[in-house]
Amino acid sequence: MVDSESIIPHIAPITVSVPFGDFSNGQGYLIDYFAIAMVVFLVWLLKGLMTPNKSSN
């Protein structure tokens, strides 16, 4: 059980998603654009850390 005295309280995740397909038969997809954007942003940040500095001396 999570209560107000917990060290890490439960916070609902942020989502910006769009449903595709028919969910009544279990054949639908839920595309979460916020999660995709966060992955792209993290890859961009890691790319900046991993590439060597191209400064001329």
CHARMM-style PDB file with segment names, atoms N, HN, CA, C and O in Angstrom:
ATOM      1  N   MET     1       0.832  -1.184   0.000  1.00  0.00      PROA
ATOM      2  CA  MET     1       0.000   0.000   0.000  1.00  0.00      PROA
ATOM      3  C   MET     1       0.876   1.247   0.000  1.00  0.00      PROA
ATOM      4  O   MET     1       1.858   1.328   0.739  1.00  0.00      PROA
ATOM      5  N   VAL     2       0.517   2.208  -0.827  1.00  0.00      PROA
ATOM      6  HN  VAL     2      -0.280   2.142  -1.427  1.00  0.00      PROA
ATOM      7  CA  VAL     2       1.238   3.470  -0.898  1.00  0.00      PROA
ATOM      8  C   VAL     2       0.388   4.524  -0.214  1.00  0.00      PROA
ATOM      9  O   VAL     2      -0.777   4.719  -0.561  1.00  0.00      PROA
ATOM     10  N   ASP     3       0.981   5.202   0.761  1.00  0.00      PROA
ATOM     11  HN  ASP     3       1.927   5.043   1.043  1.00  0.00      PROA
ATOM     12  CA  ASP     3       0.242   6.255   1.447  1.00  0.00      PROA
ATOM     13  C   ASP     3       1.034   7.555   1.417  1.00  0.00      PROA
ATOM     14  O   ASP     3       2.080   7.625   0.771  1.00  0.00      PROA
ATOM     15  N   SER     4       0.560   8.569   2.094  1.00  0.00      PROA
ATOM     16  HN  SER     4      -0.289   8.513   2.619  1.00  0.00      PROA
ATOM     17  CA  SER     4       1.214   9.880   2.071  1.00  0.00      PROA
ATOM     18  C   SER     4       2.537   9.880   2.828  1.00  0.00      PROA
ATOM     19  O   SER     4       3.323  10.815   2.674  1.00  0.00      PROA
ATOM     20  N   GLU     5       2.805   8.874   3.631  1.00  0.00      PROA
ATOM     21  HN  GLU     5       2.167   8.115   3.757  1.00  0.00      PROA
ATOM     22  CA  GLU     5       4.051   8.781   4.388  1.00  0.00      PROA
ATOM     23  C   GLU     5       5.143   8.015   3.639  1.00  0.00      PROA
ATOM     24  O   GLU     5       6.253   7.876   4.152  1.00  0.00      PROA
ATOM     25  N   SER     6       4.851   7.525   2.457  1.00  0.00      PROA
ATOM     26  HN  SER     6       3.949   7.638   2.041  1.00  0.00      PROA
ATOM     27  CA  SER     6       5.823   6.755   1.685  1.00  0.00      PROA
ATOM     28  C   SER     6       6.959   7.649   1.211  1.00  0.00      PROA
ATOM     29  O   SER     6       6.782   8.853   1.025  1.00  0.00      PROA
ATOM     30  N   ILE     7       8.122   7.047   1.018  1.00  0.00      PROA
ATOM     31  HN  ILE     7       8.266   6.068   1.169  1.00  0.00      PROA
ATOM     32  CA  ILE     7       9.281   7.806   0.530  1.00  0.00      PROA
ATOM     33  C   ILE     7       9.046   8.237  -0.921  1.00  0.00      PROA
ATOM     34  O   ILE     7       9.312   9.385  -1.277  1.00  0.00      PROA
ATOM     35  N   ILE     8       8.555   7.334  -1.745  1.00  0.00      PROA
ATOM     36  HN  ILE     8       8.339   6.401  -1.456  1.00  0.00      PROA
ATOM     37  CA  ILE     8       8.256   7.643  -3.137  1.00  0.00      PROA
ATOM     38  C   ILE     8       6.755   7.488  -3.341  1.00  0.00      PROA
ATOM     39  O   ILE     8       6.282   6.369  -3.538  1.00  0.00      PROA
ATOM     40  N   PRO     9       5.997   8.573  -3.300  1.00  0.00      PROA
ATOM     41  CA  PRO     9       4.549   8.446  -3.477  1.00  0.00      PROA
ATOM     42  C   PRO     9       4.210   8.076  -4.921  1.00  0.00      PROA
ATOM     43  O   PRO     9       4.965   8.380  -5.844  1.00  0.00      PROA
ATOM     44  N   HSD    10       3.078   7.426  -5.099  1.00  0.00      PROA
ATOM     45  HN  HSD    10       2.464   7.179  -4.349  1.00  0.00      PROA
ATOM     46  CA  HSD    10       2.649   7.021  -6.429  1.00  0.00      PROA
ATOM     47  C   HSD    10       2.152   8.233  -7.198  1.00  0.00      PROA
ATOM     48  O   HSD    10       1.243   8.930  -6.747  1.00  0.00      PROA
ATOM     49  N   ILE    11       2.742   8.483  -8.349  1.00  0.00      PROA
ATOM     50  HN  ILE    11       3.481   7.917  -8.715  1.00  0.00      PROA
ATOM     51  CA  ILE    11       2.317   9.570  -9.222  1.00  0.00      PROA
ATOM     52  C   ILE    11       1.918   8.943 -10.549  1.00  0.00      PROA
ATOM     53  O   ILE    11       2.688   8.174 -11.124  1.00  0.00      PROA
ATOM     54  N   ALA    12       0.739   9.255 -11.038  1.00  0.00      PROA
ATOM     55  HN  ALA    12       0.113   9.879 -10.571  1.00  0.00      PROA
ATOM     56  CA  ALA    12       0.274   8.688 -12.302  1.00  0.00      PROA
ATOM     57  C   ALA    12       1.172   9.158 -13.445  1.00  0.00      PROA
ATOM     58  O   ALA    12       1.570  10.322 -13.479  1.00  0.00      PROA
ATOM     59  N   PRO    13       1.492   8.265 -14.377  1.00  0.00      PROA
ATOM     60  CA  PRO    13       2.369   8.652 -15.496  1.00  0.00      PROA
ATOM     61  C   PRO    13       1.672   9.615 -16.456  1.00  0.00      PROA
ATOM     62  O   PRO    13       0.450   9.594 -16.604  1.00  0.00      PROA
ATOM     63  N   ILE    14       2.461  10.443 -17.093  1.00  0.00      PROA
ATOM     64  HN  ILE    14       3.454  10.460 -16.973  1.00  0.00      PROA
ATOM     65  CA  ILE    14       1.941  11.367 -18.098  1.00  0.00      PROA
ATOM     66  C   ILE    14       1.874  10.623 -19.416  1.00  0.00      PROA
ATOM     67  O   ILE    14       2.813   9.910 -19.770  1.00  0.00      PROA
ATOM     68  N   THR    15       0.790  10.773 -20.143  1.00  0.00      PROA
ATOM     69  HN  THR    15       0.027  11.353 -19.856  1.00  0.00      PROA
ATOM     70  CA  THR    15       0.667  10.112 -21.431  1.00  0.00      PROA
ATOM     71  C   THR    15      -0.053  11.003 -22.422  1.00  0.00      PROA
ATOM     72  O   THR    15      -0.999  11.710 -22.072  1.00  0.00      PROA
ATOM     73  N   VAL    16       0.399  10.963 -23.647  1.00  0.00      PROA
ATOM     74  HN  VAL    16       1.167  10.389 -23.931  1.00  0.00      PROA
ATOM     75  CA  VAL    16      -0.267  11.603 -24.776  1.00  0.00      PROA
ATOM     76  C   VAL    16      -0.365  10.511 -25.822  1.00  0.00      PROA
ATOM     77  O   VAL    16       0.541  10.332 -26.635  1.00  0.00      PROA
ATOM     78  N   SER    17      -1.460   9.787 -25.796  1.00  0.00      PROA
ATOM     79  HN  SER    17      -2.197   9.932 -25.135  1.00  0.00      PROA
ATOM     80  CA  SER    17      -1.556   8.614 -26.652  1.00  0.00      PROA
ATOM     81  C   SER    17      -2.792   8.665 -27.543  1.00  0.00      PROA
ATOM     82  O   SER    17      -3.771   9.355 -27.260  1.00  0.00      PROA
ATOM     83  N   VAL    18      -2.702   7.904 -28.635  1.00  0.00      PROA
ATOM     84  HN  VAL    18      -1.907   7.343 -28.865  1.00  0.00      PROA
ATOM     85  CA  VAL    18      -3.781   7.817 -29.599  1.00  0.00      PROA
ATOM     86  C   VAL    18      -4.065   6.341 -29.847  1.00  0.00      PROA
ATOM     87  O   VAL    18      -3.143   5.585 -30.149  1.00  0.00      PROA
ATOM     88  N   PRO    19      -5.328   5.911 -29.724  1.00  0.00      PROA
ATOM     89  CA  PRO    19      -5.655   4.503 -29.990  1.00  0.00      PROA
ATOM     90  C   PRO    19      -5.826   4.245 -31.484  1.00  0.00      PROA
ATOM     91  O   PRO    19      -6.366   5.077 -32.213  1.00  0.00      PROA
ATOM     92  N   PHE    20      -5.362   3.089 -31.924  1.00  0.00      PROA
ATOM     93  HN  PHE    20      -4.923   2.413 -31.332  1.00  0.00      PROA
ATOM     94  CA  PHE    20      -5.545   2.627 -33.294  1.00  0.00      PROA
ATOM     95  C   PHE    20      -6.125   1.228 -33.246  1.00  0.00      PROA
ATOM     96  O   PHE    20      -5.681   0.401 -32.450  1.00  0.00      PROA
ATOM     97  N   GLY    21      -7.095   0.957 -34.074  1.00  0.00      PROA
ATOM     98  HN  GLY    21      -7.455   1.629 -34.721  1.00  0.00      PROA
ATOM     99  CA  GLY    21      -7.661  -0.378 -34.156  1.00  0.00      PROA
ATOM    100  C   GLY    21      -8.895  -0.544 -33.288  1.00  0.00      PROA
ATOM    101  O   GLY    21      -9.438   0.419 -32.747  1.00  0.00      PROA
ATOM    102  N   ASP    22      -9.323  -1.801 -33.172  1.00  0.00      PROA
ATOM    103  HN  ASP    22      -8.882  -2.583 -33.612  1.00  0.00      PROA
ATOM    104  CA  ASP    22     -10.538  -2.158 -32.443  1.00  0.00      PROA
ATOM    105  C   ASP    22     -10.146  -2.837 -31.135  1.00  0.00      PROA
ATOM    106  O   ASP    22      -9.638  -3.959 -31.138  1.00  0.00      PROA
ATOM    107  N   PHE    23     -10.384  -2.154 -30.020  1.00  0.00      PROA
ATOM    108  HN  PHE    23     -10.796  -1.243 -30.017  1.00  0.00      PROA
ATOM    109  CA  PHE    23      -9.994  -2.680 -28.713  1.00  0.00      PROA
ATOM    110  C   PHE    23     -10.994  -3.700 -28.172  1.00  0.00      PROA
ATOM    111  O   PHE    23     -10.688  -4.420 -27.222  1.00  0.00      PROA
ATOM    112  N   SER    24     -12.166  -3.768 -28.758  1.00  0.00      PROA
ATOM    113  HN  SER    24     -12.415  -3.183 -29.530  1.00  0.00      PROA
ATOM    114  CA  SER    24     -13.166  -4.705 -28.246  1.00  0.00      PROA
ATOM    115  C   SER    24     -12.755  -6.156 -28.476  1.00  0.00      PROA
ATOM    116  O   SER    24     -13.138  -7.037 -27.707  1.00  0.00      PROA
ATOM    117  N   ASN    25     -11.981  -6.409 -29.522  1.00  0.00      PROA
ATOM    118  HN  ASN    25     -11.670  -5.693 -30.146  1.00  0.00      PROA
ATOM    119  CA  ASN    25     -11.502  -7.766 -29.800  1.00  0.00      PROA
ATOM    120  C   ASN    25     -10.057  -7.973 -29.353  1.00  0.00      PROA
ATOM    121  O   ASN    25      -9.482  -9.037 -29.582  1.00  0.00      PROA
ATOM    122  N   GLY    26      -9.480  -6.976 -28.725  1.00  0.00      PROA
ATOM    123  HN  GLY    26      -9.947  -6.112 -28.539  1.00  0.00      PROA
ATOM    124  CA  GLY    26      -8.087  -7.088 -28.298  1.00  0.00      PROA
ATOM    125  C   GLY    26      -7.102  -6.915 -29.431  1.00  0.00      PROA
ATOM    126  O   GLY    26      -5.970  -7.389 -29.340  1.00  0.00      PROA
ATOM    127  N   GLN    27      -7.507  -6.244 -30.498  1.00  0.00      PROA
ATOM    128  HN  GLN    27      -8.427  -5.858 -30.571  1.00  0.00      PROA
ATOM    129  CA  GLN    27      -6.658  -6.074 -31.673  1.00  0.00      PROA
ATOM    130  C   GLN    27      -6.195  -4.637 -31.859  1.00  0.00      PROA
ATOM    131  O   GLN    27      -5.718  -4.284 -32.937  1.00  0.00      PROA
ATOM    132  N   GLY    28      -6.321  -3.816 -30.853  1.00  0.00      PROA
ATOM    133  HN  GLY    28      -6.708  -4.103 -29.977  1.00  0.00      PROA
ATOM    134  CA  GLY    28      -5.966  -2.416 -30.982  1.00  0.00      PROA
ATOM    135  C   GLY    28      -4.549  -2.133 -30.495  1.00  0.00      PROA
ATOM    136  O   GLY    28      -3.939  -2.931 -29.783  1.00  0.00      PROA
ATOM    137  N   TYR    29      -4.057  -0.986 -30.897  1.00  0.00      PROA
ATOM    138  HN  TYR    29      -4.553  -0.338 -31.474  1.00  0.00      PROA
ATOM    139  CA  TYR    29      -2.742  -0.508 -30.476  1.00  0.00      PROA
ATOM    140  C   TYR    29      -2.900   0.863 -29.850  1.00  0.00      PROA
ATOM    141  O   TYR    29      -3.759   1.640 -30.265  1.00  0.00      PROA
ATOM    142  N   LEU    30      -2.087   1.164 -28.864  1.00  0.00      PROA
ATOM    143  HN  LEU    30      -1.388   0.533 -28.527  1.00  0.00      PROA
ATOM    144  CA  LEU    30      -2.093   2.462 -28.220  1.00  0.00      PROA
ATOM    145  C   LEU    30      -0.707   3.064 -28.403  1.00  0.00      PROA
ATOM    146  O   LEU    30       0.262   2.602 -27.800  1.00  0.00      PROA
ATOM    147  N   ILE    31      -0.614   4.096 -29.235  1.00  0.00      PROA
ATOM    148  HN  ILE    31      -1.401   4.472 -29.725  1.00  0.00      PROA
ATOM    149  CA  ILE    31       0.665   4.738 -29.537  1.00  0.00      PROA
ATOM    150  C   ILE    31       0.837   5.918 -28.595  1.00  0.00      PROA
ATOM    151  O   ILE    31       0.036   6.853 -28.620  1.00  0.00      PROA
ATOM    152  N   ASP    32       1.870   5.886 -27.765  1.00  0.00      PROA
ATOM    153  HN  ASP    32       2.520   5.127 -27.744  1.00  0.00      PROA
ATOM    154  CA  ASP    32       2.130   6.939 -26.781  1.00  0.00      PROA
ATOM    155  C   ASP    32       3.210   7.869 -27.318  1.00  0.00      PROA
ATOM    156  O   ASP    32       4.395   7.536 -27.314  1.00  0.00      PROA
ATOM    157  N   TYR    33       2.780   9.045 -27.782  1.00  0.00      PROA
ATOM    158  HN  TYR    33       1.817   9.316 -27.785  1.00  0.00      PROA
ATOM    159  CA  TYR    33       3.707   9.999 -28.397  1.00  0.00      PROA
ATOM    160  C   TYR    33       4.635  10.638 -27.376  1.00  0.00      PROA
ATOM    161  O   TYR    33       5.767  10.984 -27.714  1.00  0.00      PROA
ATOM    162  N   PHE    34       4.192  10.801 -26.151  1.00  0.00      PROA
ATOM    163  HN  PHE    34       3.273  10.520 -25.876  1.00  0.00      PROA
ATOM    164  CA  PHE    34       5.063  11.379 -25.124  1.00  0.00      PROA
ATOM    165  C   PHE    34       6.236  10.444 -24.830  1.00  0.00      PROA
ATOM    166  O   PHE    34       7.374  10.896 -24.700  1.00  0.00      PROA
ATOM    167  N   ALA    35       5.961   9.137 -24.724  1.00  0.00      PROA
ATOM    168  HN  ALA    35       5.037   8.770 -24.830  1.00  0.00      PROA
ATOM    169  CA  ALA    35       7.034   8.180 -24.464  1.00  0.00      PROA
ATOM    170  C   ALA    35       8.007   8.116 -25.637  1.00  0.00      PROA
ATOM    171  O   ALA    35       9.217   8.025 -25.432  1.00  0.00      PROA
ATOM    172  N   ILE    36       7.495   8.163 -26.856  1.00  0.00      PROA
ATOM    173  HN  ILE    36       6.512   8.238 -27.023  1.00  0.00      PROA
ATOM    174  CA  ILE    36       8.367   8.152 -28.037  1.00  0.00      PROA
ATOM    175  C   ILE    36       9.238   9.403 -28.058  1.00  0.00      PROA
ATOM    176  O   ILE    36      10.427   9.325 -28.367  1.00  0.00      PROA
ATOM    177  N   ALA    37       8.657  10.553 -27.733  1.00  0.00      PROA
ATOM    178  HN  ALA    37       7.692  10.616 -27.482  1.00  0.00      PROA
ATOM    179  CA  ALA    37       9.430  11.796 -27.712  1.00  0.00      PROA
ATOM    180  C   ALA    37      10.519  11.748 -26.637  1.00  0.00      PROA
ATOM    181  O   ALA    37      11.622  12.246 -26.862  1.00  0.00      PROA
ATOM    182  N   MET    38      10.229  11.157 -25.475  1.00  0.00      PROA
ATOM    183  HN  MET    38       9.333  10.752 -25.293  1.00  0.00      PROA
ATOM    184  CA  MET    38      11.242  11.058 -24.424  1.00  0.00      PROA
ATOM    185  C   MET    38      12.398  10.146 -24.845  1.00  0.00      PROA
ATOM    186  O   MET    38      13.556  10.440 -24.546  1.00  0.00      PROA
ATOM    187  N   VAL    39      12.099   9.057 -25.527  1.00  0.00      PROA
ATOM    188  HN  VAL    39      11.159   8.817 -25.770  1.00  0.00      PROA
ATOM    189  CA  VAL    39      13.159   8.158 -26.010  1.00  0.00      PROA
ATOM    190  C   VAL    39      14.028   8.874 -27.030  1.00  0.00      PROA
ATOM    191  O   VAL    39      15.253   8.767 -26.976  1.00  0.00      PROA
ATOM    192  N   VAL    40      13.417   9.603 -27.959  1.00  0.00      PROA
ATOM    193  HN  VAL    40      12.422   9.689 -28.002  1.00  0.00      PROA
ATOM    194  CA  VAL    40      14.186  10.348 -28.962  1.00  0.00      PROA
ATOM    195  C   VAL    40      15.057  11.402 -28.283  1.00  0.00      PROA
ATOM    196  O   VAL    40      16.212  11.590 -28.665  1.00  0.00      PROA
ATOM    197  N   PHE    41      14.516  12.085 -27.286  1.00  0.00      PROA
ATOM    198  HN  PHE    41      13.578  11.932 -26.976  1.00  0.00      PROA
ATOM    199  CA  PHE    41      15.288  13.101 -26.567  1.00  0.00      PROA
ATOM    200  C   PHE    41      16.469  12.476 -25.818  1.00  0.00      PROA
ATOM    201  O   PHE    41      17.571  13.026 -25.836  1.00  0.00      PROA
ATOM    202  N   LEU    42      16.250  11.336 -25.164  1.00  0.00      PROA
ATOM    203  HN  LEU    42      15.356  10.889 -25.150  1.00  0.00      PROA
ATOM    204  CA  LEU    42      17.342  10.668 -24.452  1.00  0.00      PROA
ATOM    205  C   LEU    42      18.421  10.176 -25.410  1.00  0.00      PROA
ATOM    206  O   LEU    42      19.607  10.260 -25.095  1.00  0.00      PROA
ATOM    207  N   VAL    43      18.034   9.671 -26.559  1.00  0.00      PROA
ATOM    208  HN  VAL    43      17.069   9.603 -26.816  1.00  0.00      PROA
ATOM    209  CA  VAL    43      19.019   9.246 -27.570  1.00  0.00      PROA
ATOM    210  C   VAL    43      19.820  10.448 -28.041  1.00  0.00      PROA
ATOM    211  O   VAL    43      21.034  10.354 -28.225  1.00  0.00      PROA
ATOM    212  N   TRP    44      19.148  11.576 -28.238  1.00  0.00      PROA
ATOM    213  HN  TRP    44      18.162  11.652 -28.089  1.00  0.00      PROA
ATOM    214  CA  TRP    44      19.836  12.796 -28.659  1.00  0.00      PROA
ATOM    215  C   TRP    44      20.840  13.251 -27.595  1.00  0.00      PROA
ATOM    216  O   TRP    44      21.952  13.662 -27.928  1.00  0.00      PROA
ATOM    217  N   LEU    45      20.449  13.179 -26.316  1.00  0.00      PROA
ATOM    218  HN  LEU    45      19.546  12.846 -26.047  1.00  0.00      PROA
ATOM    219  CA  LEU    45      21.369  13.545 -25.236  1.00  0.00      PROA
ATOM    220  C   LEU    45      22.560  12.600 -25.172  1.00  0.00      PROA
ATOM    221  O   LEU    45      23.698  13.044 -25.022  1.00  0.00      PROA
ATOM    222  N   LEU    46      22.306  11.298 -25.285  1.00  0.00      PROA
ATOM    223  HN  LEU    46      21.382  10.937 -25.407  1.00  0.00      PROA
ATOM    224  CA  LEU    46      23.405  10.327 -25.247  1.00  0.00      PROA
ATOM    225  C   LEU    46      24.327  10.467 -26.451  1.00  0.00      PROA
ATOM    226  O   LEU    46      25.537  10.272 -26.329  1.00  0.00      PROA
ATOM    227  N   LYS    47      23.776  10.797 -27.598  1.00  0.00      PROA
ATOM    228  HN  LYS    47      22.793  10.955 -27.696  1.00  0.00      PROA
ATOM    229  CA  LYS    47      24.596  11.016 -28.792  1.00  0.00      PROA
ATOM    230  C   LYS    47      25.564  12.178 -28.562  1.00  0.00      PROA
ATOM    231  O   LYS    47      26.722  12.124 -28.978  1.00  0.00      PROA
ATOM    232  N   GLY    48      25.083  13.219 -27.899  1.00  0.00      PROA
ATOM    233  HN  GLY    48      24.143  13.263 -27.561  1.00  0.00      PROA
ATOM    234  CA  GLY    48      25.936  14.363 -27.585  1.00  0.00      PROA
ATOM    235  C   GLY    48      27.042  14.006 -26.610  1.00  0.00      PROA
ATOM    236  O   GLY    48      28.125  14.589 -26.673  1.00  0.00      PROA
ATOM    237  N   LEU    49      26.799  13.068 -25.714  1.00  0.00      PROA
ATOM    238  HN  LEU    49      25.920  12.595 -25.663  1.00  0.00      PROA
ATOM    239  CA  LEU    49      27.825  12.648 -24.760  1.00  0.00      PROA
ATOM    240  C   LEU    49      28.836  11.692 -25.384  1.00  0.00      PROA
ATOM    241  O   LEU    49      30.014  11.704 -25.027  1.00  0.00      PROA
ATOM    242  N   MET    50      28.372  10.868 -26.314  1.00  0.00      PROA
ATOM    243  HN  MET    50      27.415  10.858 -26.604  1.00  0.00      PROA
ATOM    244  CA  MET    50      29.227   9.823 -26.870  1.00  0.00      PROA
ATOM    245  C   MET    50      30.112  10.296 -28.027  1.00  0.00      PROA
ATOM    246  O   MET    50      31.161   9.700 -28.271  1.00  0.00      PROA
ATOM    247  N   THR    51      29.721  11.339 -28.737  1.00  0.00      PROA
ATOM    248  HN  THR    51      28.869  11.823 -28.539  1.00  0.00      PROA
ATOM    249  CA  THR    51      30.521  11.798 -29.870  1.00  0.00      PROA
ATOM    250  C   THR    51      31.696  12.625 -29.353  1.00  0.00      PROA
ATOM    251  O   THR    51      31.536  13.424 -28.430  1.00  0.00      PROA
ATOM    252  N   PRO    52      32.876  12.434 -29.946  1.00  0.00      PROA
ATOM    253  CA  PRO    52      34.052  13.200 -29.505  1.00  0.00      PROA
ATOM    254  C   PRO    52      33.924  14.670 -29.914  1.00  0.00      PROA
ATOM    255  O   PRO    52      33.270  15.008 -30.902  1.00  0.00      PROA
ATOM    256  N   ASN    53      34.560  15.518 -29.133  1.00  0.00      PROA
ATOM    257  HN  ASN    53      35.091  15.243 -28.331  1.00  0.00      PROA
ATOM    258  CA  ASN    53      34.580  16.955 -29.421  1.00  0.00      PROA
ATOM    259  C   ASN    53      35.426  17.200 -30.653  1.00  0.00      PROA
ATOM    260  O   ASN    53      36.555  16.715 -30.732  1.00  0.00      PROA
ATOM    261  N   LYS    54      34.900  17.945 -31.618  1.00  0.00      PROA
ATOM    262  HN  LYS    54      33.983  18.339 -31.553  1.00  0.00      PROA
ATOM    263  CA  LYS    54      35.625  18.204 -32.860  1.00  0.00      PROA
ATOM    264  C   LYS    54      36.216  19.619 -32.844  1.00  0.00      PROA
ATOM    265  O   LYS    54      36.056  20.368 -33.807  1.00  0.00      PROA
ATOM    266  N   SER    55      36.876  19.973 -31.786  1.00  0.00      PROA
ATOM    267  HN  SER    55      37.005  19.365 -31.003  1.00  0.00      PROA
ATOM    268  CA  SER    55      37.494  21.296 -31.722  1.00  0.00      PROA
ATOM    269  C   SER    55      38.889  21.228 -32.321  1.00  0.00      PROA
ATOM    270  O   SER    55      39.634  20.277 -32.084  1.00  0.00      PROA
ATOM    271  N   SER    56      39.233  22.241 -33.096  1.00  0.00      PROA
ATOM    272  HN  SER    56      38.628  23.014 -33.289  1.00  0.00      PROA
ATOM    273  CA  SER    56      40.566  22.274 -33.728  1.00  0.00      PROA
ATOM    274  C   SER    56      41.545  22.986 -32.811  1.00  0.00      PROA
ATOM    275  O   SER    56      41.235  24.034 -32.245  1.00  0.00      PROA
ATOM    276  N   ASN    57      42.735  22.405 -32.671  1.00  0.00      PROA
ATOM    277  HN  ASN    57      42.987  21.554 -33.132  1.00  0.00      PROA
ATOM    278  CA  ASN    57      43.760  22.981 -31.791  1.00  0.00      PROA
ATOM    279  C   ASN    57      44.840  23.622 -32.584  1.00  0.00      PROA
ATOM    280  OT1 ASN    57      45.788  24.160 -32.014  1.00  0.00      PROA
TER     281      ASN     57
END
